[in-house]
Amino acid sequence: MKIYLIAGEASGDLLGARLMRAMANKLPDAEFFGVGGESMQREGLKSLFDISELSVMGIFEVIPSIPRILKRISETVQDIKNVKPDVVVTIDSWSFSARVHKALRKQKLGIPQVHYVAPQVWAWKKKRAKTMYKYIDHLLTLFPYEPKYFTPYHLKADFVGHPVIESPVVYGNSDDFRTRFNIEPNQKIMAILPGSRKNEVSRLLPVFLEAAERFYHKNPKYIFVLPTVHTVEKEVSEMVEKSHLPIILVKTESDRHDAFCATEAAMAASGTVALELAIIKVPHIIAYKVAPMTAFLARHFLKIQFVNLTNILLGREIVPELLQENCTPEKIVYYMSEFVKKENLYEHQMQGFEKLREVLGFGEQTPSANACDIIIKIIESQKKKC
């Protein structure tokens, strides 16, 4: 059985790797093809190209990349035609995934097309829900409230669960991390998480490092840990070297998870990492900065009160959101200082995180296994038709 997977960024890469493991357990003879990052490649995928080329956020940041992305879409579609897989599964990154699906539909290859992670139509572009059935056969969602946005428009959609439930972060070990990196018993740890995209790092890391420097001058017993990935490792290393702060760079998933569990507080880019922090009850803020015009358009079109998933799911601000002009070293230092006191703000987050765990739920089967079962049924159904 041939499975073609496409993930366009780091969070999708992790999802893809877990899906590959689940499928390998149930389909030992499965072969994997497609586009993925480090995690999927460790599971045996030979990626068609480096996914860092697709990791671009913001309308005005995307424009210069359009010719390259169009070329990659064409290459991906041609590769699918050559491989002739039993199913094509795209993971998140709907802007890229949608164009691949549209191109495949035109080819009329008869290959089932699945998308994993619903576009956030509840936040913006609600009309998108009405047209997705034209390009994909099935949608797998992370949240229980999402299928209702798509099923009225002839698209089969199933809730499989959020991947944070099965993240190895819940098994992270603080003591192992401290031992591995020779951290003294009296030293405390704070995490700096500037994201995995180059434009995220270029905008957020300088602010985070300045905040860390100000915090460190008042709290010299702290050291900092900064997980990174190969797509931004060079840029991160150069900025860290110039900072002269006691920062430990970690590059593996296991080190990252152990570091989270050893962390007193964190400053993080908005994204999946914030849910991981919430699940293991690490107090944190989320921050984000994009081009000014992108921010203006987002404020105009987004139909949501919050951008952080914890806040969205609970309907109130549990995690402070420092966006655009509010993303300043002064504000970050204020919240970090409050968190380490473990007083009112800290307690407010801990109560919220406990409620979040209830909302996400911990079922008998992992989200990846749920997704795997549905994909297998789709393949079997298609074979019966043939």
C-alpha positions as CSV (number, residue, x, y, z in Angstrom):
1,M,0.0,0.0,0.0
2,K,1.4,3.4,-1.0
3,I,0.6,6.4,1.2
4,Y,1.4,9.9,-0.1
5,L,1.8,12.5,2.7
6,I,2.3,16.2,2.5
7,A,3.2,18.4,5.4
8,G,4.3,22.0,4.9
9,E,5.6,23.1,8.3
10,A,7.0,21.9,11.6
11,S,3.6,21.3,13.4
12,G,2.3,19.3,10.4
13,D,5.6,17.4,10.2
14,L,5.0,16.1,13.8
15,L,1.5,15.2,13.0
16,G,2.6,13.3,9.9
17,A,5.3,11.4,11.8
18,R,2.8,10.2,14.4
19,L,0.3,9.2,11.6
20,M,3.1,7.3,9.9
21,R,3.9,5.4,13.1
22,A,0.2,4.5,13.5
23,M,-0.1,3.4,9.9
24,A,3.1,1.3,10.1
25,N,1.6,-0.5,13.1
26,K,-1.6,-1.4,11.3
27,L,-0.2,-1.7,7.8
28,P,3.3,-3.2,8.2
29,D,3.8,-3.3,4.4
30,A,2.9,0.4,3.8
31,E,5.3,2.6,1.8
32,F,5.4,6.3,2.4
33,F,6.1,9.0,-0.1
34,G,5.7,12.8,-0.2
35,V,6.8,16.0,1.4
36,G,7.8,16.3,5.1
37,G,10.4,17.5,7.6
38,E,12.8,16.0,10.1
39,S,10.2,14.0,12.1
40,M,8.6,12.4,9.1
41,Q,12.0,11.6,7.5
42,R,13.0,9.8,10.8
43,E,10.0,7.6,10.2
44,G,11.2,6.7,6.7
45,L,9.9,9.4,4.4
46,K,12.3,10.7,1.7
47,S,11.0,14.2,1.2
48,L,10.6,15.5,-2.3
49,F,12.0,18.9,-1.1
50,D,12.9,20.8,2.0
51,I,9.7,22.1,3.7
52,S,11.4,25.2,4.9
53,E,10.6,26.6,1.5
54,L,6.9,26.6,2.4
55,S,7.2,28.0,5.9
56,V,6.1,31.5,5.2
57,M,3.5,33.5,7.1
58,G,1.8,36.8,6.3
59,I,0.3,38.1,3.0
60,F,3.2,40.4,2.1
61,E,5.8,37.8,3.2
62,V,4.3,35.2,0.9
63,I,4.3,37.3,-2.3
64,P,8.1,37.0,-3.1
65,S,7.9,33.3,-2.6
66,I,5.0,32.6,-5.0
67,P,7.0,31.5,-8.1
68,R,9.0,29.0,-6.0
69,I,5.8,27.7,-4.3
70,L,4.0,27.3,-7.7
71,K,7.0,25.3,-8.9
72,R,6.8,23.0,-5.9
73,I,3.1,22.5,-6.4
74,S,3.7,21.3,-10.0
75,E,6.6,19.0,-8.9
76,T,4.4,17.5,-6.1
77,V,1.5,16.8,-8.5
78,Q,3.8,15.2,-11.0
79,D,5.4,13.0,-8.3
80,I,2.0,11.8,-7.2
81,K,1.2,10.9,-10.8
82,N,4.5,8.9,-10.9
83,V,4.0,7.1,-7.5
84,K,0.3,6.3,-8.1
85,P,-0.5,6.1,-4.3
86,D,-3.6,4.6,-2.7
87,V,-4.3,7.9,-1.0
88,V,-3.0,11.4,-0.7
89,V,-3.1,13.0,2.7
90,T,-2.2,16.6,3.2
91,I,-1.6,17.9,6.7
92,D,-2.4,21.4,7.7
93,S,-0.8,24.2,5.5
94,W,-4.1,24.5,3.6
95,S,-2.9,27.3,1.2
96,F,-0.3,24.9,-0.3
97,S,-2.4,21.7,0.2
98,A,-5.5,23.2,-1.5
99,R,-3.5,24.0,-4.7
100,V,-2.1,20.5,-4.8
101,H,-5.7,19.0,-4.3
102,K,-7.1,21.3,-7.0
103,A,-4.4,20.3,-9.5
104,L,-5.0,16.6,-8.7
105,R,-8.7,16.9,-9.2
106,K,-8.1,18.3,-12.7
107,Q,-6.0,15.2,-13.5
108,K,-8.9,12.9,-12.6
109,L,-6.6,10.2,-11.2
110,G,-9.2,8.6,-9.0
111,I,-7.0,8.8,-5.9
112,P,-8.8,9.5,-2.6
113,Q,-7.8,12.9,-1.3
114,V,-7.8,13.6,2.4
115,H,-6.9,16.7,4.4
116,Y,-5.8,16.4,8.1
117,V,-6.4,19.6,10.2
118,A,-9.3,21.8,9.3
119,P,-8.7,25.3,8.1
120,Q,-9.9,27.7,10.8
121,V,-13.1,28.7,8.9
122,W,-14.6,29.7,12.3
123,A,-12.1,32.4,12.5
124,W,-12.0,33.7,8.9
125,K,-12.8,32.8,5.3
126,K,-16.0,31.0,6.2
127,K,-16.9,30.7,2.6
128,R,-14.0,28.2,2.3
129,A,-16.1,25.6,4.1
130,K,-18.7,25.7,1.2
131,T,-16.2,24.8,-1.5
132,M,-13.7,22.3,0.1
133,Y,-15.8,19.3,-1.0
134,K,-14.8,20.1,-4.6
135,Y,-11.1,19.4,-3.9
136,I,-11.0,16.7,-1.1
137,D,-13.0,13.6,-0.2
138,H,-12.6,13.7,3.5
139,L,-11.5,16.1,6.3
140,L,-10.0,15.1,9.6
141,T,-10.4,17.7,12.4
142,L,-8.6,18.3,15.6
143,F,-11.5,19.9,17.6
144,P,-15.0,18.4,18.2
145,Y,-16.8,21.6,17.1
146,E,-15.2,21.7,13.6
147,P,-17.1,19.1,11.5
148,K,-20.3,21.1,11.8
149,Y,-18.8,23.8,9.7
150,F,-18.2,21.4,6.7
151,T,-20.7,18.6,6.7
152,P,-23.6,20.9,5.6
153,Y,-21.6,21.5,2.4
154,H,-21.3,17.9,1.3
155,L,-17.8,17.3,2.8
156,K,-17.3,14.2,5.0
157,A,-15.6,15.4,8.2
158,D,-14.5,13.5,11.3
159,F,-13.2,14.7,14.6
160,V,-10.1,12.5,15.5
161,G,-8.7,14.5,18.5
162,H,-5.9,17.0,19.1
163,P,-2.3,15.7,18.7
164,V,-1.2,17.4,21.9
165,I,-3.0,14.5,23.7
166,E,-0.4,12.1,22.5
167,S,2.6,14.4,22.5
168,P,5.7,12.9,24.3
169,V,5.9,16.2,26.1
170,V,3.7,14.7,28.8
171,Y,6.5,12.2,29.5
172,G,9.2,14.7,29.7
173,N,11.7,14.4,32.5
174,S,13.0,17.5,34.3
175,D,15.7,15.7,36.3
176,D,17.1,14.0,33.1
177,F,17.3,17.4,31.4
178,R,19.1,19.0,34.3
179,T,21.6,16.1,34.6
180,R,22.2,16.0,30.8
181,F,23.1,19.7,30.6
182,N,24.9,19.9,33.9
183,I,22.5,22.4,35.4
184,E,23.2,23.3,39.0
185,P,20.5,22.5,41.6
186,N,20.1,26.3,42.5
187,Q,19.6,27.3,38.9
188,K,16.2,27.8,37.5
189,I,15.1,27.6,33.9
190,M,13.1,29.7,31.5
191,A,12.2,28.8,28.0
192,I,12.4,31.0,24.9
193,L,10.3,29.7,22.0
194,P,10.4,32.0,19.0
195,G,8.8,29.6,16.4
196,S,10.1,27.4,13.6
197,R,9.7,29.8,10.6
198,K,12.4,32.2,9.6
199,N,10.1,35.3,9.6
200,E,8.9,34.3,13.1
201,V,12.4,34.1,14.4
202,S,13.6,37.3,12.8
203,R,10.7,39.3,14.4
204,L,10.3,37.6,17.7
205,L,13.7,36.3,18.8
206,P,15.3,39.8,19.2
207,V,12.4,40.9,21.4
208,F,12.5,37.6,23.4
209,L,16.3,37.9,23.9
210,E,16.0,41.5,25.1
211,A,13.3,40.5,27.5
212,A,15.5,37.6,28.7
213,E,18.4,40.0,29.3
214,R,16.3,42.4,31.4
215,F,14.8,39.5,33.4
216,Y,18.3,37.9,33.9
217,H,19.8,41.1,35.3
218,K,17.2,41.0,38.1
219,N,17.2,37.2,38.4
220,P,20.8,35.9,37.9
221,K,19.9,32.4,39.1
222,Y,18.0,31.8,35.9
223,I,19.3,30.2,32.7
224,F,17.5,29.9,29.4
225,V,16.7,27.1,27.1
226,L,15.9,27.6,23.5
227,P,14.7,24.7,21.3
228,T,15.3,25.1,17.6
229,V,15.0,23.1,14.3
230,H,17.3,22.9,11.4
231,T,15.2,25.3,9.2
232,V,16.2,28.2,11.5
233,E,19.2,26.8,13.4
234,K,21.7,29.1,11.7
235,E,19.7,32.3,12.4
236,V,19.0,31.3,16.0
237,S,22.6,30.4,16.8
238,E,23.9,33.7,15.4
239,M,21.4,35.8,17.5
240,V,22.0,33.7,20.7
241,E,25.8,34.1,20.3
242,K,25.5,37.9,20.2
243,S,23.3,38.0,23.3
244,H,25.9,36.7,25.8
245,L,23.1,35.2,27.9
246,P,23.4,31.7,29.5
247,I,21.3,30.0,26.9
248,I,21.2,26.2,26.2
249,L,20.2,25.4,22.6
250,V,18.4,22.1,22.2
251,K,17.8,20.4,18.8
252,T,16.1,17.1,19.5
253,E,12.5,16.5,20.3
254,S,13.3,14.5,23.5
255,D,15.5,17.4,24.8
256,R,12.8,19.9,24.0
257,H,10.2,17.9,25.9
258,D,12.5,17.4,28.9
259,A,13.3,21.1,28.8
260,F,9.6,22.1,28.9
261,C,9.1,20.0,32.0
262,A,12.1,21.6,33.7
263,T,10.9,25.1,32.8
264,E,9.5,27.7,35.4
265,A,7.9,29.8,32.7
266,A,8.1,30.4,28.9
267,M,7.8,33.1,26.3
268,A,6.4,31.5,23.1
269,A,5.3,32.2,19.6
270,S,1.6,31.6,19.0
271,G,1.1,28.0,17.8
272,T,0.9,24.4,18.8
273,V,3.8,24.7,21.2
274,A,1.5,26.9,23.5
275,L,-0.9,23.9,23.8
276,E,2.0,21.7,24.8
277,L,3.0,24.1,27.5
278,A,-0.6,24.3,28.7
279,I,-1.1,20.6,28.8
280,I,2.0,20.2,31.1
281,K,1.0,23.3,33.1
282,V,4.0,25.6,32.3
283,P,3.0,29.3,32.7
284,H,3.5,31.3,29.6
285,I,2.7,34.2,27.4
286,I,2.2,34.0,23.6
287,A,3.5,36.7,21.3
288,Y,3.4,37.3,17.5
289,K,4.5,39.9,15.0
290,V,3.8,40.1,11.3
291,A,4.2,42.8,8.7
292,P,2.1,45.9,9.6
293,M,-0.2,45.6,6.6
294,T,-0.7,41.8,7.3
295,A,-1.7,42.7,10.8
296,F,-4.1,45.4,9.6
297,L,-5.9,42.9,7.3
298,A,-6.0,40.2,10.0
299,R,-7.7,42.6,12.4
300,H,-10.2,43.4,9.7
301,F,-11.0,39.9,8.6
302,L,-10.5,37.7,11.7
303,K,-13.8,37.0,13.5
304,I,-12.4,35.8,16.8
305,Q,-11.6,37.5,20.1
306,F,-8.4,35.5,20.8
307,V,-5.6,33.9,18.7
308,N,-4.3,31.4,21.3
309,L,-6.1,28.1,21.2
310,T,-6.3,27.8,25.0
311,N,-8.1,31.1,25.2
312,I,-10.3,30.2,22.2
313,L,-11.3,26.8,23.6
314,L,-12.0,28.2,27.1
315,G,-13.7,31.4,25.9
316,R,-11.6,33.6,28.1
317,E,-8.0,34.9,28.4
318,I,-6.0,32.4,30.3
319,V,-2.7,33.0,28.4
320,P,-1.7,36.7,27.8
321,E,-1.5,37.5,24.1
322,L,1.2,40.1,23.2
323,L,0.6,40.8,19.6
324,Q,2.2,43.4,17.3
325,E,2.8,46.6,19.2
326,N,2.0,44.9,22.5
327,C,4.9,42.5,21.9
328,T,7.5,44.4,23.9
329,P,10.3,43.3,26.2
330,E,8.8,45.3,29.1
331,K,5.5,43.5,28.9
332,I,7.1,40.1,28.6
333,V,9.3,40.7,31.6
334,Y,6.3,41.8,33.6
335,Y,4.5,38.5,33.0
336,M,7.6,36.3,33.5
337,S,8.2,38.0,36.8
338,E,4.6,37.5,37.8
339,F,4.6,33.8,36.8
340,V,7.7,33.0,38.9
341,K,6.1,34.5,42.0
342,K,3.5,31.8,41.7
343,E,0.7,34.1,43.0
344,N,-2.6,35.2,41.4
345,L,-1.7,35.2,37.7
346,Y,0.1,31.8,38.1
347,E,-2.9,30.3,39.9
348,H,-5.3,31.7,37.2
349,Q,-3.3,29.9,34.5
350,M,-3.1,26.6,36.4
351,Q,-6.9,26.5,36.9
352,G,-7.4,27.3,33.2
353,F,-4.9,24.6,32.1
354,E,-6.7,22.0,34.2
355,K,-10.0,22.9,32.5
356,L,-8.3,22.7,29.1
357,R,-7.2,19.1,29.7
358,E,-10.8,18.2,30.4
359,V,-12.0,19.9,27.2
360,L,-9.4,18.2,25.0
361,G,-10.0,14.8,26.7
362,F,-7.8,11.8,26.9
363,G,-9.5,8.9,25.0
364,E,-8.8,5.2,24.7
365,Q,-7.2,5.6,21.3
366,T,-4.8,8.3,20.1
367,P,-5.8,10.9,17.5
368,S,-3.2,9.5,15.1
369,A,-4.7,6.0,15.4
370,N,-8.2,7.5,14.9
371,A,-7.0,9.2,11.8
372,C,-5.2,6.1,10.6
373,D,-8.4,4.0,10.9
374,I,-10.4,6.5,8.9
375,I,-7.8,6.7,6.1
376,I,-7.6,2.9,5.9
377,K,-11.4,2.7,5.5
378,I,-11.2,5.4,2.8
379,I,-8.6,3.3,0.9
380,E,-10.7,0.1,1.3
381,S,-13.8,1.8,0.1
382,Q,-12.0,3.1,-3.0
383,K,-10.7,-0.3,-3.8
384,K,-14.2,-1.8,-3.6
385,K,-15.4,0.8,-6.1
386,C,-12.6,-0.2,-8.5
